[in-house]
Amino acid sequence: MRVLNVFPETVSDGFGIRFAVYFSGCSHRCRGCHNPQSWDCSAGEELDDALKERIISELQSNPILDGITFSGGDPMFNPEEFLKFLKEVKSRTNLNVWCYTGYTYEELVSDSERKLILKYIDVLVDGRFVMSKKDPRLYFRGSSNQRILYLKNGKIVRDSKPEAEC
């Protein structure tokens, strides 16, 4: 698993001040993707033990963070490695976790590896970017087919679009 970019403080990837990790690798290749350089699974830096520790240390040392966001590429591209890292981040920081994926929730729960990841995610932004449904007035998503799903123990507790759209 490789990390394309790390943003220690962002307000673009979910509610509040968030730490964002963008992974490399995506097989969806959505037309109009805002981050096509992330499709290449060999781009970026390997998520080795040193990088994991650096990320967790930065998370633990920043008291103004509201949470962490995983994006890409697609974090679900490498489900086994992502699950290991996500479990460690969640157990050591207890931060709120947002995750962006091109998979739908329904696709994830029907996949034996990927459904395990959902237990550690608080908010899932799901679905492929669809150019014909692009809407710049939407918060935290690029096209109107994408959903913001609030999860608890991997189950949807609320399917919501932010009320305050632009």
C-alpha positions as CSV (number, residue, x, y, z in Angstrom):
1,M,0.0,0.0,0.0
2,R,1.3,3.4,-0.9
3,V,0.6,6.9,0.3
4,L,0.3,9.6,-2.4
5,N,-0.2,12.6,-0.1
6,V,-0.7,13.6,3.5
7,F,-2.5,16.8,4.5
8,P,-2.0,17.5,8.3
9,E,-4.9,19.9,8.4
10,T,-7.7,20.2,5.8
11,V,-11.3,21.3,5.9
12,S,-12.1,19.9,2.4
13,D,-12.3,16.2,3.3
14,G,-15.2,16.1,5.9
15,F,-16.6,18.1,8.7
16,G,-14.1,20.0,10.9
17,I,-10.4,20.1,10.8
18,R,-9.2,16.8,9.5
19,F,-5.9,15.0,8.8
20,A,-6.1,13.5,5.3
21,V,-4.3,10.5,3.9
22,Y,-4.5,9.9,0.1
23,F,-3.6,6.4,-1.0
24,S,-2.4,5.3,-4.4
25,G,-4.2,2.8,-6.5
26,C,-7.7,2.9,-8.0
27,S,-9.3,0.6,-10.5
28,H,-12.4,2.7,-11.0
29,R,-10.7,5.3,-13.3
30,C,-13.7,7.6,-13.2
31,R,-13.9,10.0,-16.2
32,G,-13.3,13.5,-14.8
33,C,-11.6,12.3,-11.6
34,H,-10.1,15.2,-9.7
35,N,-7.1,13.0,-8.7
36,P,-6.1,10.8,-11.7
37,Q,-2.5,10.6,-10.7
38,S,-3.7,8.5,-7.8
39,W,-4.8,5.6,-10.1
40,D,-1.2,4.4,-10.3
41,C,-0.7,1.9,-7.5
42,S,3.1,2.5,-7.7
43,A,2.9,6.2,-7.1
44,G,3.9,7.8,-3.8
45,E,5.6,6.4,-0.7
46,E,5.3,2.9,0.7
47,L,3.2,2.8,3.9
48,D,6.0,1.1,5.9
49,D,6.3,1.1,9.7
50,A,8.1,4.4,9.8
51,L,5.4,6.2,7.8
52,K,2.7,4.6,9.9
53,E,4.4,5.8,13.1
54,R,4.9,9.3,11.6
55,I,1.2,9.6,10.7
56,I,0.0,8.3,14.0
57,S,2.4,10.6,15.9
58,E,1.1,13.6,14.0
59,L,-2.5,12.6,14.7
60,Q,-1.8,12.2,18.4
61,S,0.1,15.5,18.7
62,N,-2.4,17.7,17.1
63,P,-5.2,18.7,19.6
64,I,-7.3,20.7,17.1
65,L,-8.1,17.7,14.8
66,D,-11.7,16.6,14.6
67,G,-10.7,13.4,12.8
68,I,-8.9,11.7,9.9
69,T,-10.0,11.1,6.4
70,F,-8.8,8.4,4.0
71,S,-9.1,9.0,0.3
72,G,-7.1,8.4,-2.8
73,G,-7.2,6.7,-5.3
74,D,-9.3,4.4,-3.3
75,P,-8.4,3.1,0.2
76,M,-10.4,0.0,-0.5
77,F,-8.1,-0.9,-3.4
78,N,-5.8,-2.7,-0.9
79,P,-8.4,-4.0,1.6
80,E,-6.1,-6.2,3.7
81,E,-3.4,-3.6,4.2
82,F,-5.9,-0.8,4.7
83,L,-7.8,-2.7,7.4
84,K,-4.6,-3.3,9.4
85,F,-3.6,0.3,9.2
86,L,-7.1,1.6,10.0
87,K,-7.4,-0.6,13.0
88,E,-4.1,0.7,14.4
89,V,-5.0,4.3,13.7
90,K,-8.5,3.9,15.3
91,S,-7.1,2.1,18.4
92,R,-4.3,4.5,19.0
93,T,-6.1,7.8,18.3
94,N,-9.8,7.1,18.7
95,L,-10.4,9.8,16.1
96,N,-13.5,10.1,13.9
97,V,-12.8,8.4,10.6
98,W,-14.1,9.4,7.2
99,C,-13.4,7.3,4.1
100,Y,-14.0,8.1,0.5
101,T,-14.4,5.1,-1.9
102,G,-15.6,4.5,-5.4
103,Y,-17.3,1.4,-4.2
104,T,-20.9,1.6,-3.0
105,Y,-21.8,0.5,0.5
106,E,-23.7,-2.4,-1.0
107,E,-20.6,-3.6,-3.0
108,L,-18.5,-3.3,0.2
109,V,-20.8,-5.4,2.4
110,S,-21.0,-8.1,-0.3
111,D,-17.2,-8.4,-0.4
112,S,-15.8,-10.6,2.4
113,E,-12.6,-8.6,2.8
114,R,-13.9,-5.1,2.4
115,K,-16.9,-5.4,4.6
116,L,-14.6,-5.9,7.6
117,I,-13.2,-2.4,7.1
118,L,-16.6,-0.7,7.6
119,K,-16.6,-1.4,11.4
120,Y,-13.8,1.1,11.8
121,I,-15.3,3.9,9.7
122,D,-17.7,6.6,11.1
123,V,-18.6,8.3,7.8
124,L,-18.4,6.7,4.4
125,V,-18.6,8.7,1.2
126,D,-19.4,6.1,-1.4
127,G,-19.9,5.7,-5.1
128,R,-17.9,6.4,-8.2
129,F,-17.6,9.9,-9.5
130,V,-20.1,10.4,-12.4
131,M,-19.2,13.3,-14.7
132,S,-22.8,13.8,-15.9
133,K,-23.8,14.1,-12.2
134,K,-21.0,16.5,-11.2
135,D,-22.3,19.3,-9.0
136,P,-19.9,21.9,-7.5
137,R,-22.6,22.9,-5.0
138,L,-22.3,19.7,-3.1
139,Y,-20.3,19.5,0.1
140,F,-17.7,16.7,0.4
141,R,-18.6,14.9,-2.8
142,G,-18.2,15.5,-6.5
143,S,-21.4,14.0,-8.0
144,S,-24.9,13.7,-6.9
145,N,-25.0,9.9,-6.9
146,Q,-22.4,9.8,-4.2
147,R,-23.7,9.4,-0.7
148,I,-22.5,10.4,2.8
149,L,-23.3,7.5,5.0
150,Y,-23.0,7.6,8.8
151,L,-21.9,4.2,10.1
152,K,-21.9,2.4,13.5
153,N,-20.2,-1.0,13.7
154,G,-20.3,-1.2,9.9
155,K,-24.0,-0.6,9.6
156,I,-25.7,2.5,8.2
157,V,-27.3,4.6,10.9
158,R,-28.1,7.6,8.7
159,D,-27.9,8.2,5.0
160,S,-27.6,11.9,4.7
161,K,-26.8,14.7,2.4
162,P,-25.6,17.8,4.3
163,E,-28.6,20.1,4.6
164,A,-26.6,23.2,3.9
165,E,-25.7,22.7,0.2
166,C,-24.3,25.7,-1.5
